[in-house]
Amino acid sequence: MSPRPTASAPTVQGSAPAGEDLPWDEQLPWVEVGTARRRRIPAPLPTPASGPLVPTAALAPTPVDSPAVHEPGHGTERGLRPPTGRPAVAPGGRASALTPTAEGPPARAATAAVTEVEPRQERRGRRGGGLSTAVDLIDPHLRHHHWSVLGAGALLVAGIWALAVAPLALDRALQPPHREGALVLGGLIVLYALIATLRASLLERAGVRAASELRSRLLAHLHRHGGGTGAPVPAARFTHDVAAVRDLVVRTLPSLATGVLALIALLVVLVRSAPQVALLVAATTTAYVLVMLLFLRLVRTREQRAAEQEHALARVSAELLGATGTIRAYGLEQRADDDLATAGRRADAARASARRTRALAGLVGALVAAAGVVLGLLMGEDCVLALGAVVLGVVLMHRALGRLGDLPAASAAAVRLRALLEQSGGPEEHPDAQPLGLLDGEVALRGLTLADPRLDAVSAHIPAGQHVVLLDRDGSHSAAVLACLTRATSPEAGQVLLDGQDVSHAPIADVREHLAVVGSEPALLTGTVRETIRAGRPEASDDEVTRAARTAGADDFIVMLADGYETVLDPADPGLSDGQLRRIAIARALLREAPIVLLDGAEEGLDGAELEQVREALEALTAGRTALVRSRDPRTVLAADRVLWLDGGEIVEDGAPQHLAEDPDSHLSTWLHERA
């Protein structure tokens, strides 16, 4: 039985894959390897996303993920700096982290090896297109909660005008001191607090529900289209990215609107009552915004440089730890210490420079605000009004600039989500789809054609109740046949018929209701054992669930669990053996009562008593039903009624397994001898 193919572990860009057998000359430090075959040019660093400058904690550096640690026993020991004038080349011809290269400065070359290149579409999204994409994504779902959105909009307007008249109330309360003015000012403050709280509550209510609907939309699309490229979709798309889009609409944009519109309303009010104060507020806030934005590029550049140096420090640390044996053997402790100290000084200096720049930005911003306050205090009778208006204007712009920092991440998240929704890899629903009705289980393939993997007009007839094994050298062709049968993909030409009915003319869900599937890795959803089995037929009674478990040989161990059938299974750690999980999956398939059973490596990875128990359960499942089986187990193959061997996209052998096994020239006979 051949091992199941597994996805290769992701490797850091530009590094040697874990476990790769490297030539002996790459197992020593500083060996010059100049062949073009081994040289890899580091990828360019992503361009820093643009955003606002805010002289507060909002400018705190984004945490940088440390590069993967090179564990001893994998790859080579490397990472020491070569003698002066001698280039350091790591395995694969990659320059050392501390050595200048033709591709760029040392830190840039080091960071390129551990930083993924930002997708082009995300960079486009950060330049503005992502904002409209984010609004377009969540807008249809917010419309379902329009009353909450409209209420929040009305409260936003009320809050803006409460802020706009607050300086007038302050002036009335203090110049001269007036009890009624003080009461009005206090009332405005309380009113704005209530308005802001209620507005946030309404927007959060609508945003949470809209985000939930957006996640459901994404999940339904991925289940429908299979993710398009076939690559696994990161869970972060459903958590971080959806949350970023939600917060953009329910928090960031309302806060920006409040700051900008409140400032405009304040200026409108001041123009009518105190034009000079309005001019002072406009000049102060404009200068504050311009100064903060002018510092943006410098701060972000130094933040990027600090991140690069910290990447380099982490990498040098990991490589020195991995090269302990070489360091001891060659007495290179002092040189290793020098390398680490140099990288540490560069990282510390870069981070200190970034922090000083942020502090300088805060100082300049404070000076601009102080200048506006001093000028306001010198305005004679309007000094109180000017003081309140200037402070309010600076605070509003400060908060608005702080929210601008959230825009790049939300834009990039929206572009990623839009890309998922634009992927299309699944079959299309027929516009006039009709249910299949009751089936006996007859399966027919007529001229089934695919490009990748290649199926070249595959045709076969499988009578109801027959057990057929699909075989080929690597399993890809048989998997393609099952994918067409389950409508996970659509053939480029040809038909799949169930009891003479074309599955492409039936609803996809209806086709799948007539199929029971058991794979080598039975998927579990969080829930009780009973709920997991009942997923095969949600309307089944408790007694039917128990009978299915008994038939699959699962009842004996289920009743021994802490809560029996009510025991909650954690998919990450179900606390059951592979064989027990497989029998629960078989019970789920039994409960479905489908006329056609698809077994995709259902007995793979098991041995001993567990394998026998699963085989008995599979015999109970397939009894009296049509079964299409993908298996690399000779015993399972020989026990079938029929074998279809696919090679080069065609069925090259079709017959009883015992008869084919006796023919020394058959593909099946050769395959059995190879596995003997």
N, C-alpha and C positions, 0 to 999 in steps of 0.2 A: 504494500500500500504506500504510494508515494505521498510525501508530505504536502500539505496544503500550501499554495503559494501565499506568501505574506508580503505586505507592503514594506519596502525598504525604509529603514529609519532615515528621517531627514538629516541632512548634513549641512553644516555651516558653509555658506557660500565661499568658495575659494579654498576650503580645507579638504584634506584627504578624508574619504569616507571612513567611518569607524570600522575597525577590523580589517582594513585593506592590507594585503601583504606588500610591503614596500621593499624595493631593492636594498641590498646590504649597504650600498653607499649612502642611502638616505637615512640609515639608522645611526649615523654619526653626526655630531654637530658641525656646522659651518662647511660642509662639503659642497663644493661648487658644482652645480648641475646645470649646464648651460644649454642643454638640448631644448629646441623649441617645443618638442612634444610635452615636456614637463612644465613649461612655463605657463602660468595663468595670469592674465592681466587683471588686477583688482578692478571691481566694478566701481563706477563713480558714486560719490556720496549723493544722497538726495538733497535737493535744494531746500533750505529751510523755508517752511511755510510762513507766509506773511501774516501779520496780525498786529494788534495795537500794543502800545507800551503803557504799562501801568506801574507806577512807582510804589507798589505794595507787594504783599505776599502772593498776589496773583501772578507775579513774574517769577515765582519759584521754579527752579529747573525741573524739567520733566525727568522722572527716574529713568535711568538707562539700564536695560537688561544686560546682565553680564554675559559674556560669550560662554559657550559650552566649555566646561573644564575638560582638559585632555587627561583622561584617566590612564594610569599606568597599565600596560598590557594591551593597549590599543594604539596602533600606529607606531610612532617613534618618540624618543626623548629628544626634545629640541627646545630652542628658545634662548640660548645664550648668545650674547653679542660677539661677533668675530673681532679679531685684532684690527687695529686701525688700517684703513686702506684696502681691506678685504671684504668683498660683498658677502652678506649672509643670505643663503638661499635655503628656505625650509623645504621639506618634501613637497614635490610638485613644482619646484622652481619658484616659490613665492618669497618675496623679500621679507626680511625680518622686520618686526614691528618698529625697531628703533633705527633702521637704516634708511636714509633717503633713497628714493628710487626715481626713475624717469617718469613714473605715473603721477607723482605729486609729493607733498610733504610727508614726513614719517607718519604723523597721526592719521593723515588721510588714507595712506596705504594700509595702515593697520585696521582702521575702522571699516574700510571697504570689504575686508574679509569676513566681518561679522555683522554687517548691516545689509539688509535686503534693499534692493533698488526699489524705490517707490514707483508703483504703477503709474503710467502716464495719465490714465484717466483720473486717478486720484489727484495728481498735480493740477489737472485742468479743473477738477471740482473745487480745489482750494482757491482758485482764482476767481470764483464767483458763481460758476455754473452749479456747484454743489448746493448752494443755498436754495435756489429755485427747485432743484431736484428734491431736497429735503421737504420743502413745503408741498410739492406735488405728491410725494409719497404718503404723507400723513394727512393731507387735506381731505381725501375721500372718507377717511375714518372719523376725522373731527366733525364732518358734516352730520354724522349720525348723532352727534351730541351738540347740536347747534344752539340749543337753549343755554347750555353752560358757557359756550363760547361767546354768545351774544351778551349774556349777563356779565361775563368778565370784561368784554369790550366796553360796556356801559360804565362799569366800575373803574376801568382804566381812565376813561375821560374824566370821571368825577375826581379821581385821585390827582390827575394832572392839574385841574383847576384849583384843587385844594392846595397843592404845592405853589401854584402861581401867585395866589393871594396871600400866602403865609408871610412874606416880607412886609406887606401892607399892614397885616394884623400886628406884626412885631413893632412896626413904627408907631402904630396907634396905641400900643400897650406901654411903650417906653418914652415917647416924646410928645407931650410930657407923660409921666406915669399915669395910667388910666385903668380903672378896674374893669370897665367893659371891654377894653382892648385886650387885657390879659385873659379875660374869659373867652373872648373870641379866638385868641391865639391857642389857648389850651384846647378849645373845642375843635379847632382845625387839626391840631396834632392828633387828638384821639380819633377824629373822623378819618384822617388819612390812614392811621394804623388799622382801623376796622375795615376800611375799603381795601387796603393792601392784603389783609388777611383773607377776606372773603374772596377777593379776586384770585389769589393764589390757590385757594381751596377749589374754586370752580375750575380753574385751568388744570390743576393737578388731577381732578376727577375726570375731566375730559381727556387729558393726556394719557393717563394710565389706561383707560379703556381703549383709546385709539391705538396705543402701543400694543396692547394685547391683540387687537384685531389685525394690526400690521404683522405681528409675529405669526398669527394663524394664516394670514395670506401668504407669507413667505414659506411656511412649512407646507401648505397645500401646493404651492407652485413647485417646490423641490420634490415632493412626493409624486407630483404629476409629471414633472419633466426630468427627474433624476439628477438635478444639479447641472445639466448641460454637459460639462466637460468630463463628468465622471469622478472628479476629484472630491474628496470629502470637504464638506462645508464646515468651517470653524464655528464652534458654539458661540464665539464672540459676536457673530453676526446677529444672533438672536438676543444677546444680552447687551454688550457694550454699544454696538452700532445702533440698535433700535432705541436704546436709552439716550444716546447722543442726539438722535433725530427728535425724539420726544422732548428732551430738555431744550432743544433749540426753539421749538414752537411754543412751549408752555412756560419757559423761563427766560431764555436769552433774549429772544425777540421782544417779548413784552417789557423786559427791563430796559432794553435799548430804546424802545418806543417811549417809555415813561421818561427816560432821561432827556432825549432830544425834544420831544413834544412839550414836556414841562418847561424846558428852557425857552422854547419858542413862545409858549403861553406867558411865561414870566416877562419876556421882553415886550410882548404886546401890551400887557398890563402896565408895565413901567413907561412905555412910550406915551401913554395917555396921561399918566400922573407925574412922572419925573423923567423927562427925556435924558437928562445928563446921567442919571443913575443907569438908565437903560444902555447908554453908550459905554459906561464904565463896565457893566456886566458883560456886554458883548465883547469888548476888547480883552477883558481878563480871561474869559472862558476860551476865546479864540487863541490867545497866546498860550494858554495852558495846554490845549489840545495839540497845537502845532509843536510845542517844545517836546511833549511826550512822544509824538509820532516821529519827530526827528531823531530821538534816541533809539527808536525801534531797531533799525538795522544794526547799530553798534551792539546793542544788548544781545540780540539774537545771534549775531556772529560770534560773540564771545561765549554765549551759552553753547553753541555748536562746537566751538573749539574745546571747551571744557569737557563736553560729552565725548569728543574724540580722544582726548588725552586719558579720560577715565576708562574708555574702552581699551586703549593701549596698555594701561596699567593692569587691568584685569587679565588681559591676554598674556602679558609678560609674567604675571604672578602664576597663572595656570601652567604656562610652559616651564617655568623654573621648578614648580612642584613636580611636574611630570618628568623632569630631567634629573631627578635626585641621584639616580644611579650613575649617570655620566659625570655629574659634578663631583661626586665622591671619588670616582675612578681617576679623574684627571686633576684633582685638586683645584677645582675652579670655584671654590666657595667665595673668595674675595671678588672675583669677577661677577659672579651671580649677584652678590650683594650690591655691587656698583650698578649693575643693570637695573635692579629693582629700585634702588635709591634714585637713579636718574628718572625713571618713569614716574616714580612717586612725586618728585619735585615738579615735574612738568604738569602732572595732573593737579597738584595742589595749587600751583601758580595760576593755571588756567581757571580753576574754580574761583580762586580769590579775585582774579581780574573780573570775572563775570559778576561777582557779588559787589565789587566796588562800583562797577558801571551801573548796576541797579540802584545802589545807594546814591550815586551821583544824579541819576534820573529823578529819584525822590527829592533830593535837595533842590534841584532846579525847579521842579514842579512846585515845591513848597515856597520857593522864593517868588515865583510868579503869583501864586495865590496871596502871599503876604503883601506883595506890592499892590494888588487890587484892594486888599483890606485897608491898607494904610491910606490909599487915595480915597477910599470911601469914608474913612473917619475924618478926612480933611474937607468934606463937602458941606460943612456947616449944618443947616437945618435938616438936610436929608441924610445925615451921617448914619443914623440907625437903619433907615431904609436901605442905604447903600451897603452897609455892613451885612445885613441879612441877605440881600439879593446876591452880593458877590459870593458869600459863603455857600449859599444854596446853589448857585450856578456852578461853582467849582465842584461841589459834592456830586451834582447831577452828572457832570462830564466825567468825573472820576469813576463813578459807577458804570457809566456807559462804556468807557474805555476798558474797564475790567471785564465786561461781558464780551467785548470784541474778541478776547482771547479764546473764547469757546467756538468761534465760527469755523476755523480751519478743521478742527476735529469733526465737527458736525457735518461739514461739507464733504469731507473724505468718507465718513460713514455713509452718508446718503448715496454717494457715487457707488460704493461697494454694494449697497442694498439694491440699487437700481440695476447694477450689472447682474445680480442674481435673478432678479425678476425678468430680465431680458434674455436669460438663457432659455433655450428650448431644445430639449433632447427627447422628450417623450412622445408617444403616439397622440394623434389628434382624435377627438371624439367625433364619430360619424354624425352628421346633422340629423339623419333619420334613423338613429340607432333604435333597435327593437330588442327586448329581452329574449334570452335564449329559451326560457322555459325549462321543463324537466329534461335531463339528459341521461342517456344510458352510459356514456363514457367513450364513445367512438371518437378517435382522433385521426385526422388526415392532414398531411402536408402536401401542398401542390405547388411545385416550382418555386420553393422558398429561396429567395435571393437576397444576399447582403454583401456589402463591400468589405467591411471590417468588423469581425473576422469574416472571411469570404465563405459564403454559402452560394453554391452555383446550381440553382434550380433543383433544390433538394425536394424529393417527393417520397412519401411513404404513407401506408395505411395501417393503422393500429386498431384492431377490433376492440370492442368493449370488453373489459376484464383482462386484457393481455398485459403482461409485465415485460417491459422493454428497457434494456440498458443502452444508453447512448455513450459511445466510446470514441475517443480520438487521442492523438498523441499528447496534447497539452491541455485538453479540456475546454478550449475556447469555443470550438464549433458546437459541441453539445450544449454549452452554456448559452450560446446564441439561439439555439432552437428553443430551449426552455424560456428564454427572454421573450421570444416572439409569441410563445404560447400564453404566457402570463400578461402579455401586452406591455411589458416593460420597455419594449422597443417595437418599431414597425418595420417589416421587411420592405426592401426597395421594390420587390415584385413578388408575386405568389400569394398564397392564401394558407391560413391555418383554419381548419374546419373542425367543429365539435358537433357530432351527430349531423354532419352535412351543412352546418350553419357557419358562415364566415364570421370569425370573432371580430374582425374589423368593422362589422356592421352592427355589433352589439355594444351596449354600454360597458365601459372598461370595468366598472365595479361589479357588474353582473357576471362578466366573464370570470373574474377572480373569485366570485362566490361559489363557482363550480369546481374550484381547485383547492386542494389541501397541500400545503408546502411544509416540508421539514428539511432544514439545512444542517450543516455541520456545527454552526454556532447559533443555536436557537435564541432569538432576541427576546429579552424580558423587559417589560415595562414595570415601573414601580407600582406595586399594588400587592394584594394578597395572592396566595396560590390559587384560590378559587377564581379570582378575577383574571388571572393570567390564563387559566384554562378556558374560562368562559369567553375570552376574546375570539375563540373559534366560532362561536355562535352566541352573540350577546343575549338573545332571548331564552337561552337554555335554562332549565331549572337546576336547583342544587342537586337533585337526585341524578339528573343527566350528567352533570359535571363529575359526580362521584363515580358513576358507571364508566365514563370515559377514562378516568384515572385508573380504575381497577383493570380495565381492558389493557391499558398501556403498562400495567405493572408498577404504577406510581403510587397507588393508594397506601401500600405498606409503609413507605418511608414518609409520606405526607402526614399520616396520622401520628407519627412519632415526633413531628416538629412541635415546637413550643405551643403554638396555637392551632395546630392542625391545618385545616384548609384556610384558616384566617391568618396564617402567618404572613407577614409582609416580607416580600422579596425585594432586596436591594440589587438592581442589575449590576452594580459595581462589585458587590460582595454578597452573592445570594446565599452563601453558606451551604451549598449543595455541590455534589460532584458533577463532572461532565455528563456521566451516564444518567444521573437523576434529572438534570436539566433537560437532557435529550428526551427522556420519557415524559416529562411534563409537556414538552413541545409536541410529542406524538399524541398525548391526550387531547391537546388543543386541536390538532388536526382531526382526530377521531370525532370530536364533538361537532366539527363542521359538517360531517356527513356528505362530503363532496364525492361525486362519482369518479373524479380523476385525482390521483395523488402524484405529486412531484417530489422526488427524493434527491436532494442535492448534497451528496456526501454525508448522508444522515448518520452513517456508522463510522465516519473517519475519526481518527484520534483516540479510539477506545480499544481496549484489549481486555482479555480475561473475562471475569464474570460479568462486568458491566457491558461488554460487547455482546455477550450472549443474551442478556436481558433486553438490550435495545433491539437486537435482531428479532426476538420473540414479539416485542411490541410492534415492530415494523411489519411483521407477518400479519398480525391482527389488523393493522391499519390498511394494508393492501389487499386483504382477502375480499374477493368479489368486486374489486375496483380496478380500473385501468391505472397502471403505474408506469411512469417514465422516470428512469433512474440514471443519475450521474454518479458513478462510483469507480474507485480504483481498487476495490477489494475483489480479488479473484473469486472468493466464495460467493459474494453477492452476484457477480457477473454470471457465474456458472449456474446459479439458482434461478435465473430469469428464464422467461419463455423465449426470449428473442434478443439478439444483439444487432444494433445498427452501428457499423463502424464508419466514421466520417474521415475522409482524408482528401486534402486539396479542395475542400468545399463541396465534396460529393459523397454520397453513400457508396462505399466500395465493397462493403460486405453486409449481408442481411440474412440472418438465419438463426437456427437454434444454437446456443452456445456450445453444447456438447458436440454437435456435428462440426462446427467450425474449429473447435479445439482439437479434433482428431485430424484435421487437414494441416499438415506441416507447413504448407505454403500460405496459410491464411494469416491475416494481420493479428487476429485474436490469438492464434496458436503462438506466434512469435512473441506477442506481448506477455502471454502467460509464462512462457519459458524465461523471459527476461526477469519476471518477478518471482520465479521459483527459488 
